[in-house]
Amino acid sequence: MSETLNQFKDYLKTMRRYDHVLTLLYWDLSTQAPEKGVETRMDAINYFSTEEFRLSTADEYGQMLKSLSEPEQFDTLEEAMQITVKRYLRDYERFRRIPQDFYSSYTEAKTRSERAWEKAKRSNDFSEFAPHLEKVISMTKEYIHYMEPDQDPYEVLLDLYEEGIDSATIDRVFDELKEGLLPLLKKNRGQSASGPLCAGRNLRYQRPEGGSGHAAGLHRL
């Protein structure tokens, strides 16, 4: 095992420690934090998120990824590590384009929006959450623009969460599902409540208002 690979693995361990801390902080904020302690928790989340971001965009980290991407080293890596290096280098190059101050503000906005959503849910008042949602959507567009200024934000978001997936693929998959499922739904609607598909339950299919198909429920940024 090369020295660079050892250093890289140690670096990832450090980053994961920050991630574990953030997981616990988010859990505490969502479940047990008293109202007077919310600001303290959010400040801690913002701090550790920014520090983790700093680690993920540091020159040292980028140099290790680029070194491991060189053919003489990359070809000696196990397949799982090759995938890790390739994906993390892609993310590194994207995240490097994001100003740290903006990332810190974006993290704080998302954390506050989650808290606002919890309050709005309890009071059944969407207006409490609406301005936070608008701000997060606006900042997410800016966040994506920093990373890939010449690409469709929706396509970038898809690729971030499921590498290699694009909207054309999703449309094709849903079209295939619709082609296979709609005949089953029509068949099921034509059977009695005691039919084998209903298993004794009175099931009814109702087309969602506002359109049909998956497109009615998907909205691009």
SVG drawing of the C-alpha trace seen along z (x, -y; Angstrom):
<svg xmlns="http://www.w3.org/2000/svg" viewBox="-67 -35 72 49">
<polyline fill="none" stroke="black" stroke-width="0.4" points="0.0,0.0 1.4,-3.4 2.2,-6.1 -0.3,-8.4 -3.1,-5.9 -2.4,-5.5 -2.5,-9.3 -5.7,-9.5 -7.4,-6.9 -6.3,-8.7 -7.7,-11.9 -11.0,-10.3 -11.2,-9.0 -10.8,-12.6 -13.6,-13.8 -15.9,-11.0 -15.4,-12.0 -16.8,-15.4 -19.7,-13.7 -20.4,-11.6 -20.4,-14.8 -22.8,-16.5 -25.1,-13.4 -25.4,-13.6 -25.9,-17.3 -28.7,-17.1 -30.3,-14.3 -30.1,-16.2 -31.6,-19.4 -34.5,-17.4 -35.3,-15.3 -34.1,-16.6 -32.7,-20.1 -34.6,-22.5 -35.9,-25.7 -33.3,-27.8 -30.5,-25.6 -31.5,-25.6 -29.3,-28.5 -26.3,-26.9 -26.9,-23.6 -27.3,-25.4 -24.1,-27.4 -22.3,-24.1 -23.8,-22.5 -22.7,-25.5 -19.2,-25.4 -18.6,-21.7 -20.2,-21.7 -17.9,-24.6 -14.9,-22.8 -15.8,-19.6 -16.2,-21.6 -12.8,-23.2 -11.3,-19.7 -13.1,-18.5 -11.7,-21.5 -8.2,-21.7 -5.2,-21.7 -3.7,-18.7 -6.8,-16.7 -6.9,-17.6 -3.2,-16.7 -3.8,-13.2 -6.8,-12.6 -4.9,-13.7 -1.9,-11.6 -4.1,-8.5 -5.7,-9.2 -2.4,-8.9 -2.4,-5.6 0.6,-4.1 -1.2,-4.4 -4.9,-4.2 -4.3,-0.8 -3.0,0.7 -6.1,-0.3 -8.9,2.1 -12.0,1.5 -13.9,0.0 -11.1,-2.5 -10.9,-3.4 -14.6,-4.3 -14.0,-6.3 -11.1,-8.2 -12.9,-9.0 -16.1,-10.2 -14.3,-12.2 -12.1,-13.9 -15.2,-14.9 -16.8,-16.3 -13.6,-18.0 -13.3,-19.9 -17.0,-21.0 -16.9,-22.0 -13.7,-24.0 -15.7,-26.5 -18.0,-27.3 -17.0,-30.2 -16.6,-29.1 -18.6,-32.0 -21.5,-31.1 -21.4,-27.5 -21.5,-28.5 -24.6,-30.7 -26.2,-28.0 -25.8,-25.4 -27.3,-27.8 -30.2,-28.5 -31.0,-24.8 -30.7,-24.2 -33.1,-27.1 -35.5,-25.9 -35.7,-22.5 -36.5,-24.0 -39.1,-26.3 -40.7,-23.3 -41.0,-21.5 -42.8,-24.5 -45.0,-25.0 -45.9,-21.3 -47.0,-21.5 -49.0,-24.6 -50.3,-23.5 -49.3,-26.8 -47.3,-26.6 -46.8,-30.4 -44.3,-30.0 -42.2,-27.7 -42.7,-29.3 -40.1,-32.1 -37.4,-29.6 -38.3,-27.2 -38.0,-30.1 -34.6,-31.0 -33.3,-27.5 -34.5,-26.9 -32.9,-30.2 -29.6,-29.4 -29.6,-25.8 -29.8,-27.3 -26.8,-29.5 -25.0,-26.5 -25.4,-24.4 -24.4,-27.4 -21.1,-27.7 -20.4,-24.0 -21.6,-23.7 -22.5,-27.1 -23.2,-25.8 -25.4,-22.9 -29.1,-22.5 -29.4,-22.6 -31.8,-19.7 -29.4,-17.5 -26.5,-18.4 -28.6,-17.6 -29.6,-14.2 -26.0,-13.4 -24.9,-14.4 -27.4,-12.0 -27.3,-9.2 -24.2,-9.4 -24.8,-8.9 -28.6,-9.4 -30.3,-12.2 -33.8,-13.3 -34.0,-11.5 -33.3,-8.2 -35.9,-8.9 -38.5,-9.8 -37.8,-6.6 -38.1,-4.5 -41.4,-6.1 -42.8,-5.7 -41.9,-2.0 -43.5,-1.7 -46.6,-3.5 -46.9,-1.2 -46.9,1.9 -48.8,0.6 -51.8,-1.2 -53.2,2.0 -53.0,3.6 -54.7,0.7 -57.5,0.8 -57.9,4.5 -57.9,4.0 -60.6,1.4 -62.8,3.8 -62.7,6.5 -64.9,6.8 -63.7,6.0 -63.4,9.8 -61.1,10.3 -57.6,11.7 -55.8,8.4 -58.0,6.6 -57.6,9.3 -60.8,8.3 -60.1,4.5 -62.2,1.9 -59.4,0.3 -60.0,-2.5 -57.6,-4.2 -58.0,-7.9 -56.0,-10.0 -54.2,-12.9 -55.5,-16.3 -53.4,-18.7 -52.3,-16.3 -51.3,-12.7 -48.0,-10.8 -44.9,-11.4 -44.3,-14.8 -47.2,-16.3 -45.3,-15.7 -41.9,-16.8 -40.9,-20.4 -37.5,-21.6 -35.5,-24.3"/>
</svg>
